[in-house]
Amino acid sequence: MAIPEETLGFESPQDFAKRNQLQFDDSLLLSRALTHRSYLNEHPEAIEDNERLEFLGDAVLDYVVGAWLYNRFPEMAEGELTRLRAALVKTDQLAEFGQQIELGRALRLGRGEEENGGRRRRAMLCGAYEALMGALCLDTGIEAVEEFIGPYLETAVKKILELQSDKDPKSLLQEIIQSGGQPAPRYKVVSEDGPDHAKVFEVVVFAGEEKLGQGAGSSKHVASMAAAENALKNLSYIR
């Protein structure tokens, strides 16, 4: 006798769909969207994981979000639209969309992923959200994706524009510092560790002589971006 899915620790696809007012004609397609490969490894009776749907959903979201922005902001320049789309489809934002619909409750995960907190991992939620959108597009059509995600995009884009989080951290920090009459921030590499093939750089960013933030990364560019983001957090411009 099959074990009820709730007993295994996750919400059934049917309950997930009902809770989020999603209509799926093909319930197996929805189940596949919610199935991580770690579950497939431990349950050979499962047919397929969600990685192919994730691939499709990535492309679907690029189109849907791009079209939504094109219509929502008819006077906005191409460069601004591109930055906004990137901010709306990045991992953290899609994971946030997944959290808003409590996607983690319905994910089918293997024991190891479950124990390691996979239901809350942002990369996991992002991938599953993309898979869900891919499945919805195949099952009902791209219009269903547009209808489902539209209200979430409206809320998210207002927040992004308010916080200017569509801009890269260095550009935003420079705008903020120079708007106060100070010269542009300067970045200083304070350490460089590790072998040539795996260097880790640490960068500090200053406004005048005041240290604003610091960050580390695999290149000077990545480290300086991390330092700028840290500075913005210290200045309370981002959370």
MODELLER restraints for C-alpha pairs under 7 A, 6 or more apart:
rsr = mdl.restraints
at = mdl.atoms
rsr.add(forms.Gaussian(group=physical.xy_distance, feature=features.Distance(at['CA:5:A'], at['CA:11:A']), mean=6.51, stdev=0.5))
rsr.add(forms.Gaussian(group=physical.xy_distance, feature=features.Distance(at['CA:5:A'], at['CA:12:A']), mean=5.80, stdev=0.5))
rsr.add(forms.Gaussian(group=physical.xy_distance, feature=features.Distance(at['CA:6:A'], at['CA:12:A']), mean=6.52, stdev=0.5))
rsr.add(forms.Gaussian(group=physical.xy_distance, feature=features.Distance(at['CA:10:A'], at['CA:105:A']), mean=5.52, stdev=0.5))
rsr.add(forms.Gaussian(group=physical.xy_distance, feature=features.Distance(at['CA:10:A'], at['CA:106:A']), mean=5.01, stdev=0.5))
rsr.add(forms.Gaussian(group=physical.xy_distance, feature=features.Distance(at['CA:10:A'], at['CA:107:A']), mean=6.29, stdev=0.5))
rsr.add(forms.Gaussian(group=physical.xy_distance, feature=features.Distance(at['CA:10:A'], at['CA:108:A']), mean=6.55, stdev=0.5))
rsr.add(forms.Gaussian(group=physical.xy_distance, feature=features.Distance(at['CA:11:A'], at['CA:105:A']), mean=5.61, stdev=0.5))
rsr.add(forms.Gaussian(group=physical.xy_distance, feature=features.Distance(at['CA:11:A'], at['CA:106:A']), mean=4.40, stdev=0.5))
rsr.add(forms.Gaussian(group=physical.xy_distance, feature=features.Distance(at['CA:12:A'], at['CA:106:A']), mean=6.20, stdev=0.5))
rsr.add(forms.Gaussian(group=physical.xy_distance, feature=features.Distance(at['CA:13:A'], at['CA:30:A']), mean=6.58, stdev=0.5))
rsr.add(forms.Gaussian(group=physical.xy_distance, feature=features.Distance(at['CA:13:A'], at['CA:31:A']), mean=5.87, stdev=0.5))
rsr.add(forms.Gaussian(group=physical.xy_distance, feature=features.Distance(at['CA:13:A'], at['CA:106:A']), mean=6.51, stdev=0.5))
rsr.add(forms.Gaussian(group=physical.xy_distance, feature=features.Distance(at['CA:16:A'], at['CA:106:A']), mean=6.37, stdev=0.5))
rsr.add(forms.Gaussian(group=physical.xy_distance, feature=features.Distance(at['CA:17:A'], at['CA:23:A']), mean=6.76, stdev=0.5))
rsr.add(forms.Gaussian(group=physical.xy_distance, feature=features.Distance(at['CA:20:A'], at['CA:101:A']), mean=6.76, stdev=0.5))
rsr.add(forms.Gaussian(group=physical.xy_distance, feature=features.Distance(at['CA:24:A'], at['CA:139:A']), mean=6.37, stdev=0.5))
rsr.add(forms.Gaussian(group=physical.xy_distance, feature=features.Distance(at['CA:25:A'], at['CA:139:A']), mean=6.53, stdev=0.5))
rsr.add(forms.Gaussian(group=physical.xy_distance, feature=features.Distance(at['CA:26:A'], at['CA:139:A']), mean=6.49, stdev=0.5))
rsr.add(forms.Gaussian(group=physical.xy_distance, feature=features.Distance(at['CA:29:A'], at['CA:135:A']), mean=6.06, stdev=0.5))
rsr.add(forms.Gaussian(group=physical.xy_distance, feature=features.Distance(at['CA:30:A'], at['CA:135:A']), mean=6.30, stdev=0.5))
rsr.add(forms.Gaussian(group=physical.xy_distance, feature=features.Distance(at['CA:32:A'], at['CA:48:A']), mean=6.16, stdev=0.5))
rsr.add(forms.Gaussian(group=physical.xy_distance, feature=features.Distance(at['CA:32:A'], at['CA:49:A']), mean=5.68, stdev=0.5))
rsr.add(forms.Gaussian(group=physical.xy_distance, feature=features.Distance(at['CA:32:A'], at['CA:50:A']), mean=5.45, stdev=0.5))
rsr.add(forms.Gaussian(group=physical.xy_distance, feature=features.Distance(at['CA:33:A'], at['CA:50:A']), mean=4.75, stdev=0.5))
rsr.add(forms.Gaussian(group=physical.xy_distance, feature=features.Distance(at['CA:33:A'], at['CA:53:A']), mean=6.45, stdev=0.5))
rsr.add(forms.Gaussian(group=physical.xy_distance, feature=features.Distance(at['CA:33:A'], at['CA:128:A']), mean=6.57, stdev=0.5))
rsr.add(forms.Gaussian(group=physical.xy_distance, feature=features.Distance(at['CA:33:A'], at['CA:131:A']), mean=5.06, stdev=0.5))
rsr.add(forms.Gaussian(group=physical.xy_distance, feature=features.Distance(at['CA:33:A'], at['CA:132:A']), mean=5.20, stdev=0.5))
rsr.add(forms.Gaussian(group=physical.xy_distance, feature=features.Distance(at['CA:33:A'], at['CA:135:A']), mean=6.32, stdev=0.5))
rsr.add(forms.Gaussian(group=physical.xy_distance, feature=features.Distance(at['CA:34:A'], at['CA:50:A']), mean=6.56, stdev=0.5))
rsr.add(forms.Gaussian(group=physical.xy_distance, feature=features.Distance(at['CA:34:A'], at['CA:106:A']), mean=6.63, stdev=0.5))
rsr.add(forms.Gaussian(group=physical.xy_distance, feature=features.Distance(at['CA:34:A'], at['CA:107:A']), mean=4.96, stdev=0.5))
rsr.add(forms.Gaussian(group=physical.xy_distance, feature=features.Distance(at['CA:34:A'], at['CA:108:A']), mean=5.96, stdev=0.5))
rsr.add(forms.Gaussian(group=physical.xy_distance, feature=features.Distance(at['CA:34:A'], at['CA:128:A']), mean=6.33, stdev=0.5))
rsr.add(forms.Gaussian(group=physical.xy_distance, feature=features.Distance(at['CA:35:A'], at['CA:49:A']), mean=5.03, stdev=0.5))
rsr.add(forms.Gaussian(group=physical.xy_distance, feature=features.Distance(at['CA:35:A'], at['CA:50:A']), mean=5.56, stdev=0.5))
rsr.add(forms.Gaussian(group=physical.xy_distance, feature=features.Distance(at['CA:35:A'], at['CA:107:A']), mean=6.12, stdev=0.5))
rsr.add(forms.Gaussian(group=physical.xy_distance, feature=features.Distance(at['CA:35:A'], at['CA:108:A']), mean=4.75, stdev=0.5))
rsr.add(forms.Gaussian(group=physical.xy_distance, feature=features.Distance(at['CA:35:A'], at['CA:109:A']), mean=6.77, stdev=0.5))
rsr.add(forms.Gaussian(group=physical.xy_distance, feature=features.Distance(at['CA:36:A'], at['CA:49:A']), mean=5.36, stdev=0.5))
rsr.add(forms.Gaussian(group=physical.xy_distance, feature=features.Distance(at['CA:36:A'], at['CA:50:A']), mean=5.97, stdev=0.5))
rsr.add(forms.Gaussian(group=physical.xy_distance, feature=features.Distance(at['CA:36:A'], at['CA:108:A']), mean=5.96, stdev=0.5))
rsr.add(forms.Gaussian(group=physical.xy_distance, feature=features.Distance(at['CA:36:A'], at['CA:109:A']), mean=5.59, stdev=0.5))
rsr.add(forms.Gaussian(group=physical.xy_distance, feature=features.Distance(at['CA:37:A'], at['CA:49:A']), mean=5.06, stdev=0.5))
rsr.add(forms.Gaussian(group=physical.xy_distance, feature=features.Distance(at['CA:38:A'], at['CA:109:A']), mean=5.74, stdev=0.5))
rsr.add(forms.Gaussian(group=physical.xy_distance, feature=features.Distance(at['CA:38:A'], at['CA:110:A']), mean=4.53, stdev=0.5))
rsr.add(forms.Gaussian(group=physical.xy_distance, feature=features.Distance(at['CA:38:A'], at['CA:113:A']), mean=6.92, stdev=0.5))
rsr.add(forms.Gaussian(group=physical.xy_distance, feature=features.Distance(at['CA:39:A'], at['CA:108:A']), mean=5.93, stdev=0.5))
rsr.add(forms.Gaussian(group=physical.xy_distance, feature=features.Distance(at['CA:39:A'], at['CA:109:A']), mean=4.59, stdev=0.5))
rsr.add(forms.Gaussian(group=physical.xy_distance, feature=features.Distance(at['CA:39:A'], at['CA:110:A']), mean=4.01, stdev=0.5))
rsr.add(forms.Gaussian(group=physical.xy_distance, feature=features.Distance(at['CA:40:A'], at['CA:46:A']), mean=5.85, stdev=0.5))
rsr.add(forms.Gaussian(group=physical.xy_distance, feature=features.Distance(at['CA:40:A'], at['CA:48:A']), mean=6.99, stdev=0.5))
rsr.add(forms.Gaussian(group=physical.xy_distance, feature=features.Distance(at['CA:40:A'], at['CA:49:A']), mean=6.38, stdev=0.5))
rsr.add(forms.Gaussian(group=physical.xy_distance, feature=features.Distance(at['CA:42:A'], at['CA:110:A']), mean=6.32, stdev=0.5))
rsr.add(forms.Gaussian(group=physical.xy_distance, feature=features.Distance(at['CA:50:A'], at['CA:131:A']), mean=5.95, stdev=0.5))
rsr.add(forms.Gaussian(group=physical.xy_distance, feature=features.Distance(at['CA:53:A'], at['CA:131:A']), mean=4.46, stdev=0.5))
rsr.add(forms.Gaussian(group=physical.xy_distance, feature=features.Distance(at['CA:53:A'], at['CA:134:A']), mean=5.26, stdev=0.5))
rsr.add(forms.Gaussian(group=physical.xy_distance, feature=features.Distance(at['CA:53:A'], at['CA:135:A']), mean=6.25, stdev=0.5))
rsr.add(forms.Gaussian(group=physical.xy_distance, feature=features.Distance(at['CA:54:A'], at['CA:127:A']), mean=5.83, stdev=0.5))
rsr.add(forms.Gaussian(group=physical.xy_distance, feature=features.Distance(at['CA:54:A'], at['CA:128:A']), mean=6.75, stdev=0.5))
rsr.add(forms.Gaussian(group=physical.xy_distance, feature=features.Distance(at['CA:54:A'], at['CA:130:A']), mean=4.89, stdev=0.5))
rsr.add(forms.Gaussian(group=physical.xy_distance, feature=features.Distance(at['CA:54:A'], at['CA:131:A']), mean=3.81, stdev=0.5))
rsr.add(forms.Gaussian(group=physical.xy_distance, feature=features.Distance(at['CA:54:A'], at['CA:134:A']), mean=6.51, stdev=0.5))
rsr.add(forms.Gaussian(group=physical.xy_distance, feature=features.Distance(at['CA:56:A'], at['CA:134:A']), mean=5.20, stdev=0.5))
rsr.add(forms.Gaussian(group=physical.xy_distance, feature=features.Distance(at['CA:57:A'], at['CA:130:A']), mean=4.41, stdev=0.5))
rsr.add(forms.Gaussian(group=physical.xy_distance, feature=features.Distance(at['CA:57:A'], at['CA:131:A']), mean=5.27, stdev=0.5))
rsr.add(forms.Gaussian(group=physical.xy_distance, feature=features.Distance(at['CA:57:A'], at['CA:133:A']), mean=5.15, stdev=0.5))
rsr.add(forms.Gaussian(group=physical.xy_distance, feature=features.Distance(at['CA:57:A'], at['CA:134:A']), mean=3.75, stdev=0.5))
rsr.add(forms.Gaussian(group=physical.xy_distance, feature=features.Distance(at['CA:58:A'], at['CA:130:A']), mean=5.56, stdev=0.5))
rsr.add(forms.Gaussian(group=physical.xy_distance, feature=features.Distance(at['CA:60:A'], at['CA:134:A']), mean=6.52, stdev=0.5))
rsr.add(forms.Gaussian(group=physical.xy_distance, feature=features.Distance(at['CA:64:A'], at['CA:146:A']), mean=6.19, stdev=0.5))
rsr.add(forms.Gaussian(group=physical.xy_distance, feature=features.Distance(at['CA:65:A'], at['CA:85:A']), mean=6.30, stdev=0.5))
rsr.add(forms.Gaussian(group=physical.xy_distance, feature=features.Distance(at['CA:66:A'], at['CA:85:A']), mean=6.12, stdev=0.5))
rsr.add(forms.Gaussian(group=physical.xy_distance, feature=features.Distance(at['CA:69:A'], at['CA:81:A']), mean=6.68, stdev=0.5))
rsr.add(forms.Gaussian(group=physical.xy_distance, feature=features.Distance(at['CA:83:A'], at['CA:166:A']), mean=5.49, stdev=0.5))
rsr.add(forms.Gaussian(group=physical.xy_distance, feature=features.Distance(at['CA:83:A'], at['CA:167:A']), mean=6.90, stdev=0.5))
rsr.add(forms.Gaussian(group=physical.xy_distance, feature=features.Distance(at['CA:84:A'], at['CA:166:A']), mean=5.47, stdev=0.5))
rsr.add(forms.Gaussian(group=physical.xy_distance, feature=features.Distance(at['CA:87:A'], at['CA:166:A']), mean=5.29, stdev=0.5))
rsr.add(forms.Gaussian(group=physical.xy_distance, feature=features.Distance(at['CA:91:A'], at['CA:123:A']), mean=6.43, stdev=0.5))
rsr.add(forms.Gaussian(group=physical.xy_distance, feature=features.Distance(at['CA:91:A'], at['CA:126:A']), mean=5.57, stdev=0.5))
rsr.add(forms.Gaussian(group=physical.xy_distance, feature=features.Distance(at['CA:92:A'], at['CA:122:A']), mean=6.39, stdev=0.5))
rsr.add(forms.Gaussian(group=physical.xy_distance, feature=features.Distance(at['CA:94:A'], at['CA:126:A']), mean=5.00, stdev=0.5))
rsr.add(forms.Gaussian(group=physical.xy_distance, feature=features.Distance(at['CA:94:A'], at['CA:129:A']), mean=6.69, stdev=0.5))
rsr.add(forms.Gaussian(group=physical.xy_distance, feature=features.Distance(at['CA:95:A'], at['CA:122:A']), mean=5.16, stdev=0.5))
rsr.add(forms.Gaussian(group=physical.xy_distance, feature=features.Distance(at['CA:95:A'], at['CA:123:A']), mean=6.98, stdev=0.5))
rsr.add(forms.Gaussian(group=physical.xy_distance, feature=features.Distance(at['CA:95:A'], at['CA:125:A']), mean=4.87, stdev=0.5))
rsr.add(forms.Gaussian(group=physical.xy_distance, feature=features.Distance(at['CA:95:A'], at['CA:126:A']), mean=4.37, stdev=0.5))
rsr.add(forms.Gaussian(group=physical.xy_distance, feature=features.Distance(at['CA:98:A'], at['CA:125:A']), mean=5.71, stdev=0.5))
rsr.add(forms.Gaussian(group=physical.xy_distance, feature=features.Distance(at['CA:98:A'], at['CA:126:A']), mean=6.79, stdev=0.5))
rsr.add(forms.Gaussian(group=physical.xy_distance, feature=features.Distance(at['CA:98:A'], at['CA:129:A']), mean=5.77, stdev=0.5))
rsr.add(forms.Gaussian(group=physical.xy_distance, feature=features.Distance(at['CA:104:A'], at['CA:119:A']), mean=4.60, stdev=0.5))
rsr.add(forms.Gaussian(group=physical.xy_distance, feature=features.Distance(at['CA:104:A'], at['CA:120:A']), mean=6.53, stdev=0.5))
rsr.add(forms.Gaussian(group=physical.xy_distance, feature=features.Distance(at['CA:104:A'], at['CA:125:A']), mean=6.74, stdev=0.5))
rsr.add(forms.Gaussian(group=physical.xy_distance, feature=features.Distance(at['CA:107:A'], at['CA:119:A']), mean=6.93, stdev=0.5))
rsr.add(forms.Gaussian(group=physical.xy_distance, feature=features.Distance(at['CA:118:A'], at['CA:124:A']), mean=6.52, stdev=0.5))
rsr.add(forms.Gaussian(group=physical.xy_distance, feature=features.Distance(at['CA:133:A'], at['CA:145:A']), mean=6.29, stdev=0.5))
rsr.add(forms.Gaussian(group=physical.xy_distance, feature=features.Distance(at['CA:136:A'], at['CA:144:A']), mean=6.89, stdev=0.5))
rsr.add(forms.Gaussian(group=physical.xy_distance, feature=features.Distance(at['CA:136:A'], at['CA:145:A']), mean=6.38, stdev=0.5))
rsr.add(forms.Gaussian(group=physical.xy_distance, feature=features.Distance(at['CA:137:A'], at['CA:144:A']), mean=6.80, stdev=0.5))
rsr.add(forms.Gaussian(group=physical.xy_distance, feature=features.Distance(at['CA:137:A'], at['CA:145:A']), mean=6.15, stdev=0.5))
rsr.add(forms.Gaussian(group=physical.xy_distance, feature=features.Distance(at['CA:160:A'], at['CA:166:A']), mean=6.21, stdev=0.5))
rsr.add(forms.Gaussian(group=physical.xy_distance, feature=features.Distance(at['CA:163:A'], at['CA:237:A']), mean=6.82, stdev=0.5))
rsr.add(forms.Gaussian(group=physical.xy_distance, feature=features.Distance(at['CA:163:A'], at['CA:238:A']), mean=6.77, stdev=0.5))
rsr.add(forms.Gaussian(group=physical.xy_distance, feature=features.Distance(at['CA:169:A'], at['CA:225:A']), mean=6.07, stdev=0.5))
rsr.add(forms.Gaussian(group=physical.xy_distance, feature=features.Distance(at['CA:169:A'], at['CA:228:A']), mean=5.39, stdev=0.5))
rsr.add(forms.Gaussian(group=physical.xy_distance, feature=features.Distance(at['CA:169:A'], at['CA:229:A']), mean=5.25, stdev=0.5))
rsr.add(forms.Gaussian(group=physical.xy_distance, feature=features.Distance(at['CA:170:A'], at['CA:225:A']), mean=6.02, stdev=0.5))
rsr.add(forms.Gaussian(group=physical.xy_distance, feature=features.Distance(at['CA:170:A'], at['CA:228:A']), mean=5.35, stdev=0.5))
rsr.add(forms.Gaussian(group=physical.xy_distance, feature=features.Distance(at['CA:173:A'], at['CA:228:A']), mean=6.44, stdev=0.5))
rsr.add(forms.Gaussian(group=physical.xy_distance, feature=features.Distance(at['CA:173:A'], at['CA:232:A']), mean=6.58, stdev=0.5))
rsr.add(forms.Gaussian(group=physical.xy_distance, feature=features.Distance(at['CA:174:A'], at['CA:184:A']), mean=5.66, stdev=0.5))
rsr.add(forms.Gaussian(group=physical.xy_distance, feature=features.Distance(at['CA:174:A'], at['CA:185:A']), mean=6.16, stdev=0.5))
rsr.add(forms.Gaussian(group=physical.xy_distance, feature=features.Distance(at['CA:177:A'], at['CA:184:A']), mean=6.61, stdev=0.5))
rsr.add(forms.Gaussian(group=physical.xy_distance, feature=features.Distance(at['CA:178:A'], at['CA:184:A']), mean=5.97, stdev=0.5))
rsr.add(forms.Gaussian(group=physical.xy_distance, feature=features.Distance(at['CA:185:A'], at['CA:205:A']), mean=6.52, stdev=0.5))
rsr.add(forms.Gaussian(group=physical.xy_distance, feature=features.Distance(at['CA:185:A'], at['CA:206:A']), mean=5.56, stdev=0.5))
rsr.add(forms.Gaussian(group=physical.xy_distance, feature=features.Distance(at['CA:185:A'], at['CA:207:A']), mean=4.87, stdev=0.5))
rsr.add(forms.Gaussian(group=physical.xy_distance, feature=features.Distance(at['CA:186:A'], at['CA:205:A']), mean=5.65, stdev=0.5))
rsr.add(forms.Gaussian(group=physical.xy_distance, feature=features.Distance(at['CA:186:A'], at['CA:206:A']), mean=5.36, stdev=0.5))
rsr.add(forms.Gaussian(group=physical.xy_distance, feature=features.Distance(at['CA:186:A'], at['CA:207:A']), mean=6.63, stdev=0.5))
rsr.add(forms.Gaussian(group=physical.xy_distance, feature=features.Distance(at['CA:187:A'], at['CA:203:A']), mean=6.50, stdev=0.5))
rsr.add(forms.Gaussian(group=physical.xy_distance, feature=features.Distance(at['CA:187:A'], at['CA:204:A']), mean=5.75, stdev=0.5))
rsr.add(forms.Gaussian(group=physical.xy_distance, feature=features.Distance(at['CA:187:A'], at['CA:205:A']), mean=4.46, stdev=0.5))
rsr.add(forms.Gaussian(group=physical.xy_distance, feature=features.Distance(at['CA:187:A'], at['CA:206:A']), mean=6.42, stdev=0.5))
rsr.add(forms.Gaussian(group=physical.xy_distance, feature=features.Distance(at['CA:187:A'], at['CA:224:A']), mean=6.74, stdev=0.5))
rsr.add(forms.Gaussian(group=physical.xy_distance, feature=features.Distance(at['CA:188:A'], at['CA:203:A']), mean=5.44, stdev=0.5))
rsr.add(forms.Gaussian(group=physical.xy_distance, feature=features.Distance(at['CA:188:A'], at['CA:204:A']), mean=5.31, stdev=0.5))
rsr.add(forms.Gaussian(group=physical.xy_distance, feature=features.Distance(at['CA:188:A'], at['CA:205:A']), mean=6.36, stdev=0.5))
rsr.add(forms.Gaussian(group=physical.xy_distance, feature=features.Distance(at['CA:189:A'], at['CA:201:A']), mean=6.92, stdev=0.5))
rsr.add(forms.Gaussian(group=physical.xy_distance, feature=features.Distance(at['CA:189:A'], at['CA:202:A']), mean=5.79, stdev=0.5))
rsr.add(forms.Gaussian(group=physical.xy_distance, feature=features.Distance(at['CA:189:A'], at['CA:203:A']), mean=4.37, stdev=0.5))
rsr.add(forms.Gaussian(group=physical.xy_distance, feature=features.Distance(at['CA:189:A'], at['CA:204:A']), mean=6.48, stdev=0.5))
rsr.add(forms.Gaussian(group=physical.xy_distance, feature=features.Distance(at['CA:190:A'], at['CA:202:A']), mean=5.71, stdev=0.5))
rsr.add(forms.Gaussian(group=physical.xy_distance, feature=features.Distance(at['CA:190:A'], at['CA:203:A']), mean=5.66, stdev=0.5))
rsr.add(forms.Gaussian(group=physical.xy_distance, feature=features.Distance(at['CA:190:A'], at['CA:204:A']), mean=6.78, stdev=0.5))
rsr.add(forms.Gaussian(group=physical.xy_distance, feature=features.Distance(at['CA:191:A'], at['CA:201:A']), mean=5.85, stdev=0.5))
rsr.add(forms.Gaussian(group=physical.xy_distance, feature=features.Distance(at['CA:191:A'], at['CA:202:A']), mean=5.18, stdev=0.5))
rsr.add(forms.Gaussian(group=physical.xy_distance, feature=features.Distance(at['CA:192:A'], at['CA:199:A']), mean=6.75, stdev=0.5))
rsr.add(forms.Gaussian(group=physical.xy_distance, feature=features.Distance(at['CA:192:A'], at['CA:200:A']), mean=5.78, stdev=0.5))
rsr.add(forms.Gaussian(group=physical.xy_distance, feature=features.Distance(at['CA:192:A'], at['CA:201:A']), mean=4.62, stdev=0.5))
rsr.add(forms.Gaussian(group=physical.xy_distance, feature=features.Distance(at['CA:192:A'], at['CA:202:A']), mean=6.49, stdev=0.5))
rsr.add(forms.Gaussian(group=physical.xy_distance, feature=features.Distance(at['CA:193:A'], at['CA:199:A']), mean=5.67, stdev=0.5))
rsr.add(forms.Gaussian(group=physical.xy_distance, feature=features.Distance(at['CA:193:A'], at['CA:200:A']), mean=5.29, stdev=0.5))
rsr.add(forms.Gaussian(group=physical.xy_distance, feature=features.Distance(at['CA:193:A'], at['CA:201:A']), mean=6.58, stdev=0.5))
rsr.add(forms.Gaussian(group=physical.xy_distance, feature=features.Distance(at['CA:194:A'], at['CA:200:A']), mean=6.21, stdev=0.5))
rsr.add(forms.Gaussian(group=physical.xy_distance, feature=features.Distance(at['CA:199:A'], at['CA:218:A']), mean=5.73, stdev=0.5))
rsr.add(forms.Gaussian(group=physical.xy_distance, feature=features.Distance(at['CA:200:A'], at['CA:216:A']), mean=6.66, stdev=0.5))
rsr.add(forms.Gaussian(group=physical.xy_distance, feature=features.Distance(at['CA:200:A'], at['CA:217:A']), mean=5.49, stdev=0.5))
rsr.add(forms.Gaussian(group=physical.xy_distance, feature=features.Distance(at['CA:200:A'], at['CA:218:A']), mean=4.83, stdev=0.5))
rsr.add(forms.Gaussian(group=physical.xy_distance, feature=features.Distance(at['CA:200:A'], at['CA:219:A']), mean=6.82, stdev=0.5))
rsr.add(forms.Gaussian(group=physical.xy_distance, feature=features.Distance(at['CA:201:A'], at['CA:216:A']), mean=5.43, stdev=0.5))
rsr.add(forms.Gaussian(group=physical.xy_distance, feature=features.Distance(at['CA:201:A'], at['CA:217:A']), mean=5.43, stdev=0.5))
rsr.add(forms.Gaussian(group=physical.xy_distance, feature=features.Distance(at['CA:201:A'], at['CA:218:A']), mean=6.15, stdev=0.5))
rsr.add(forms.Gaussian(group=physical.xy_distance, feature=features.Distance(at['CA:201:A'], at['CA:219:A']), mean=6.09, stdev=0.5))
rsr.add(forms.Gaussian(group=physical.xy_distance, feature=features.Distance(at['CA:201:A'], at['CA:220:A']), mean=5.99, stdev=0.5))
rsr.add(forms.Gaussian(group=physical.xy_distance, feature=features.Distance(at['CA:201:A'], at['CA:223:A']), mean=6.16, stdev=0.5))
rsr.add(forms.Gaussian(group=physical.xy_distance, feature=features.Distance(at['CA:202:A'], at['CA:215:A']), mean=5.70, stdev=0.5))
rsr.add(forms.Gaussian(group=physical.xy_distance, feature=features.Distance(at['CA:202:A'], at['CA:216:A']), mean=4.29, stdev=0.5))
rsr.add(forms.Gaussian(group=physical.xy_distance, feature=features.Distance(at['CA:202:A'], at['CA:217:A']), mean=6.71, stdev=0.5))
rsr.add(forms.Gaussian(group=physical.xy_distance, feature=features.Distance(at['CA:202:A'], at['CA:223:A']), mean=5.98, stdev=0.5))
rsr.add(forms.Gaussian(group=physical.xy_distance, feature=features.Distance(at['CA:203:A'], at['CA:214:A']), mean=5.54, stdev=0.5))
rsr.add(forms.Gaussian(group=physical.xy_distance, feature=features.Distance(at['CA:203:A'], at['CA:215:A']), mean=5.47, stdev=0.5))
rsr.add(forms.Gaussian(group=physical.xy_distance, feature=features.Distance(at['CA:203:A'], at['CA:216:A']), mean=6.21, stdev=0.5))
rsr.add(forms.Gaussian(group=physical.xy_distance, feature=features.Distance(at['CA:203:A'], at['CA:223:A']), mean=5.68, stdev=0.5))
rsr.add(forms.Gaussian(group=physical.xy_distance, feature=features.Distance(at['CA:203:A'], at['CA:224:A']), mean=5.67, stdev=0.5))
rsr.add(forms.Gaussian(group=physical.xy_distance, feature=features.Distance(at['CA:203:A'], at['CA:227:A']), mean=6.27, stdev=0.5))
rsr.add(forms.Gaussian(group=physical.xy_distance, feature=features.Distance(at['CA:204:A'], at['CA:213:A']), mean=5.88, stdev=0.5))
rsr.add(forms.Gaussian(group=physical.xy_distance, feature=features.Distance(at['CA:204:A'], at['CA:214:A']), mean=4.23, stdev=0.5))
rsr.add(forms.Gaussian(group=physical.xy_distance, feature=features.Distance(at['CA:204:A'], at['CA:215:A']), mean=6.63, stdev=0.5))
rsr.add(forms.Gaussian(group=physical.xy_distance, feature=features.Distance(at['CA:204:A'], at['CA:227:A']), mean=6.07, stdev=0.5))
rsr.add(forms.Gaussian(group=physical.xy_distance, feature=features.Distance(at['CA:205:A'], at['CA:211:A']), mean=6.09, stdev=0.5))
rsr.add(forms.Gaussian(group=physical.xy_distance, feature=features.Distance(at['CA:205:A'], at['CA:212:A']), mean=5.73, stdev=0.5))
rsr.add(forms.Gaussian(group=physical.xy_distance, feature=features.Distance(at['CA:205:A'], at['CA:213:A']), mean=5.54, stdev=0.5))
rsr.add(forms.Gaussian(group=physical.xy_distance, feature=features.Distance(at['CA:205:A'], at['CA:214:A']), mean=6.08, stdev=0.5))
rsr.add(forms.Gaussian(group=physical.xy_distance, feature=features.Distance(at['CA:205:A'], at['CA:227:A']), mean=6.12, stdev=0.5))
rsr.add(forms.Gaussian(group=physical.xy_distance, feature=features.Distance(at['CA:205:A'], at['CA:228:A']), mean=6.75, stdev=0.5))
rsr.add(forms.Gaussian(group=physical.xy_distance, feature=features.Distance(at['CA:206:A'], at['CA:212:A']), mean=5.40, stdev=0.5))
rsr.add(forms.Gaussian(group=physical.xy_distance, feature=features.Distance(at['CA:212:A'], at['CA:231:A']), mean=4.92, stdev=0.5))
rsr.add(forms.Gaussian(group=physical.xy_distance, feature=features.Distance(at['CA:213:A'], at['CA:227:A']), mean=5.29, stdev=0.5))
rsr.add(forms.Gaussian(group=physical.xy_distance, feature=features.Distance(at['CA:213:A'], at['CA:228:A']), mean=6.60, stdev=0.5))
rsr.add(forms.Gaussian(group=physical.xy_distance, feature=features.Distance(at['CA:213:A'], at['CA:230:A']), mean=5.18, stdev=0.5))
rsr.add(forms.Gaussian(group=physical.xy_distance, feature=features.Distance(at['CA:213:A'], at['CA:231:A']), mean=4.21, stdev=0.5))
rsr.add(forms.Gaussian(group=physical.xy_distance, feature=features.Distance(at['CA:214:A'], at['CA:226:A']), mean=6.98, stdev=0.5))
rsr.add(forms.Gaussian(group=physical.xy_distance, feature=features.Distance(at['CA:214:A'], at['CA:227:A']), mean=4.01, stdev=0.5))
rsr.add(forms.Gaussian(group=physical.xy_distance, feature=features.Distance(at['CA:214:A'], at['CA:230:A']), mean=6.19, stdev=0.5))
rsr.add(forms.Gaussian(group=physical.xy_distance, feature=features.Distance(at['CA:215:A'], at['CA:223:A']), mean=5.21, stdev=0.5))
rsr.add(forms.Gaussian(group=physical.xy_distance, feature=features.Distance(at['CA:215:A'], at['CA:224:A']), mean=6.48, stdev=0.5))
rsr.add(forms.Gaussian(group=physical.xy_distance, feature=features.Distance(at['CA:215:A'], at['CA:226:A']), mean=4.60, stdev=0.5))
rsr.add(forms.Gaussian(group=physical.xy_distance, feature=features.Distance(at['CA:215:A'], at['CA:227:A']), mean=3.99, stdev=0.5))
rsr.add(forms.Gaussian(group=physical.xy_distance, feature=features.Distance(at['CA:215:A'], at['CA:230:A']), mean=6.83, stdev=0.5))
rsr.add(forms.Gaussian(group=physical.xy_distance, feature=features.Distance(at['CA:216:A'], at['CA:223:A']), mean=4.33, stdev=0.5))
rsr.add(forms.Gaussian(group=physical.xy_distance, feature=features.Distance(at['CA:216:A'], at['CA:226:A']), mean=6.38, stdev=0.5))
rsr.add(forms.Gaussian(group=physical.xy_distance, feature=features.Distance(at['CA:217:A'], at['CA:223:A']), mean=4.22, stdev=0.5))
rsr.add(forms.Gaussian(group=physical.xy_distance, feature=features.Distance(at['CA:232:A'], at['CA:238:A']), mean=5.89, stdev=0.5))
rsr.add(forms.Gaussian(group=physical.xy_distance, feature=features.Distance(at['CA:233:A'], at['CA:239:A']), mean=5.80, stdev=0.5))
